[in-house]
Amino acid sequence: MSTRDELEAINKNISDAIMILKLIDFDCYSNNEDNCNTI
């Protein structure tokens, strides 16, 4: 049983993870593709 606070915490973690992935993609494409590390 999830409370509203738990759901908000999960949602924040997902948002943070997406933001980190976008930052990684931005670094990948702004630099040479040779320097891109795929996960």
Order of alpha helices (4+ residues) and beta strands (2+ residues): alpha
